[in-house]
């Protein structure tokens, strides 16, 4: 709770104390040739049934189909039933720009707004938030310019009906966009990574002295890649770790404009997210933090980290590929998923996201599974020895025993 309060106070400080800088400098400028517009799920009869209803499995609901030039500056959505009954990873959020038949934004709605897995929880950052009750109100403040039009839709890929869908789409209608306005893009990935083919899950050298090297990012997890001119704006990163070992020894490696070696090479997962020393506590900064941590048996379970490049976007002229190791030299088996956010000088088709079966969520490992591991250890070590569980460590200390 303390970290949540700290995050809110910090955001309040930024809003009140930095009025001469972003994000509030925009409020002190009079706009010309713009009109505030909204498309929402309100009851057009004047009644109180302010929602879209009964969106069946396999159906797609269009939230808005705007014609002409403008900028979306606010999206708010809430959905019933709540998670985990209705899995937010099975509701696909898409945005199409300028009448194109391909999406430039495609991601499950939960991860897009900063909630991983089939969960809802409160989460706060500058561009994205999930607010009460229980994180069921989803908000986005990414600016999204368009020249000819914008279409937003949600596809129900779950096995349940969406009983109620409430939403606001707020935008500025414009005669002409500012020069060099960029198009917003977002893409989701999901992968259960494989352990190192030679060393297994040898993180921190626990299993052997093998210490591999990975200068080019081979076998790294892909956060996103694209071609064109633009800048990277941030990522929501979700980790389901099936062991208590620290999952984040892997480096972030970002390749710009075709570089064969990382143009930007980090020093560890937590370092990229502006934290340190294997964190396991919630933190809400406007630009970075941890929206969810397991905080029970070391790093066993689900973690949500986020990093938004608001003041420090990563620029590219031709292409970018953002990858990250899953443990040093990709030693670890992890369930990883992410949503990357970026801008380009023109609309681009994002790669297809993993299908429903491919992104099927892995369960959390728990204390019962750990007890089963102990049982297997006893059988392999020899139950007549009544092993305690750290015999391997003691044998390493006295190899001539």
Buried (B, 14 or more C-beta within 10 A) or exposed (E): EEBBEBBEEBBEEBEEEEEEEEBBEEEEEEEEEBEEBEBBBBEEEEEEEEBBEEBEEEEEBEBBEBEEBBBBBBBBBBBBBBBEEBBBBBBBBBBBBBBBEEBBBBBBBBBBBBBBBBBBBBBBBBBBBBBEEEBBBBBBBBBBBBBEBBBBBBBBBBEBBBBBBBBBBBBBBBEEBEEEBBBBBBBBBBBBBEBBEEBBBBBEEEEEEEEEEBEEBEBBBBBBBBBBBBBBBBBBBBBBBBBBBBBBBBBBBBBBEEEEEBBBEBEBBBBBBEBEEBBBEBBBBBBBBBBBBBBEEBBBBBBBBBBBBBEEBBEBEEBBBBBBBBBBBBBBBBBBBBBBBBBBEBBBBBEEBBEBEEBEBEEBBEEEBBEEEEEEBBEEBEEEEEBEEEEEEEEEEEEEE
